[in-house]
Amino acid sequence: MEKGICRWESLGEWTLPFKGRGHFDSKAKLNAWVGLSTYPDAIGHLCSCDVIAATAGHGQSPARKVSKEGFFSQDLAERHVGVTLIHMGRRSKFCLVQCICVDDRHLVGRINNYREEGSWPCLYLFRVTTFSLKYDQNGDLTTGQSRRVRYFNVPAGASMLLLNRPVVFWM
């Protein structure tokens, strides 16, 4: 890059290994880009990617690590609809909001926050997971014991766009 001129420059024929947005964590724990993995055998896992200096040379793909833990619900009654990951800005803290659909036919008439999906009722919930990321003693990406999961009702009248791509922000 020439002095005083700011522009994007390709550093190789590779892409970041994330589905959706990647987040830069500059804290001492990671100092890496973090996002949802695009690897077929690691769907629902997080992936970190080393930062490459512009002076490192062209074509060099950054080192990548996939988290030990999966983050999507493993409950067979909970069907994945959409997900958003955000960085909470301190101590490598993140929040993953997954929209799930619960096929729960016995809830018909007892709840008001379900929709008909085909011929069965579907209760939409946000599954919110907060956690801190770090590298363990082997250099593997992990949450350690920091993961917390809570469920929240999706507001009635929420659009399919919101369900497929939950809108999340951190201030």
N, C-alpha and C positions, 0 to 999 in steps of 0.2 A: 504494500500500500504506500502510495506517495504521501509525503508529509503534508498534512492539512486537508487531504481529500478522504472523506469517509464513504465507503461503499462496500456492499457485500462481495465476497470473493469465494469462489469454490475452492475447497481444500482437498477434493478427492471425489471419486465416484461412489460414495457411500451415503446413507441416510441415518438419521438418529433412529434407534430401534424402538420408537414409542408409537402407540396408538393415541392420537390426539395430542394434547399439549405436553411439552416437557418443561420441567421446572429446574432452575439452577439453584443448588444449595451450596452456598459459599462458606458454610460453617466448617470448622476443623474436622467434624465427624465424617463428612462426605467429600466436599469440594468436587462435586460432579453434577451432571444433568440427571434428572430422575423423571420417569414416566411409566405408563402402563406398557408392559411388554407386547411386542408384535409377534414374538416367536410362537408358532403354532403349538408347541409342547409346553408353553408357559403362559397361556391365556389366564388372566386373573392374577398374575404375578407382577411385581414391579421390576424395573430394570434401571441400572445406573450406568452411566457412560462417562468416562474420563473426559476432561476438558483438554482440547488440543490447542497448543499455542499456534498462532499464525505462522510462526517461524519454524514449526516442526517439519515442514516439507509437505508437498502435495501427495495425495493418494493414500496416506496412512490412516487407516480406520482406527477410531479410539477403542481402548479396552472397555469391555462391557461385562456387567455382572447381573445375574437374575436373582431375585430374592428367594430365600429358602421357602418362605411362607406364601401360600396363595391367599388372595384377599376376597374373592367372590364367595358368596354363600354356597355351602356344600349341602344344604338341606334340599332334598329332592322335591319338596313341595314349593320351593321358591325358585321361580323362573327368572333368569336375568333379562332385564329390559334395556337398561342403559347405565352409564357410569361416568363420573367426573372425578378427577384427582386435583387437589389444590395443595400448595405449599403454604404452611401457616407462618412462615417467616422467622422462626426462631428454633434453635436447638434441633435442627433437622426434623421438625414436626410437620406431619402431613395429615390430610383428611381425604378419605375416599368415600364418595356418596354413590351408592349403587341403588338404582330403582329396581325393585323386584315385584313380581306378580305372584300372589299366593292363590293357588287353586284350592279354594276352601268352600265347597258347595254347601256345607251345613251353616254357613254364615248368612245365606240369603234370608232377607227379612229382618235380620238382627243388626245389620250394619248399613250405613248409608254411603260408604266410600268404596263401592265396588262397581265394576262395569262388566258388561257381558263380553266375553272373549270367545267368539264362536258360540257354543251352546252351554258354556259354564260361566259362573261368576268369577271375577278376578279381583282380588283385593290388592291394590297397589300400595307399597310401602317404600320409604327411603331407609336403606340400611347404611348407617353412618359409622365408619370406622376411623378412629383417630389413632395415631401411632408416631413414634420417632424411629428414624432409620439410622443404622450404624453398620460398620463392618465389624464382624466378630473376630476372634483371635486367629481364625483361618483366612481372613480377608473376604468372607462371604457376606452378602447384603442380608440384613435381618432386622426385625423389630425387637428382638429380645423379648422382654415381658411387658412391653409398653402398649400393646394393642388393646383398645376398648371398642366395643360394638354396641350400638343402640339402634332401635327402630322407631320411625316416626311415620304417621299417616301422611299420605300425599293429599294435598288440598283437593276437595271435590271440584270438578270442572277443569283440572289440570289438562293441558293439551298433550297429545302424543309426542310433540316435539320436546316438551319438558320431561316427559317420561323417558324418552330415548337419550336425551342429553341434559341431565339435571343441571340447573343453573346454580352455581355455588361461588361464593366470594368470601374473602377473609379481610378484615380491616384491623 
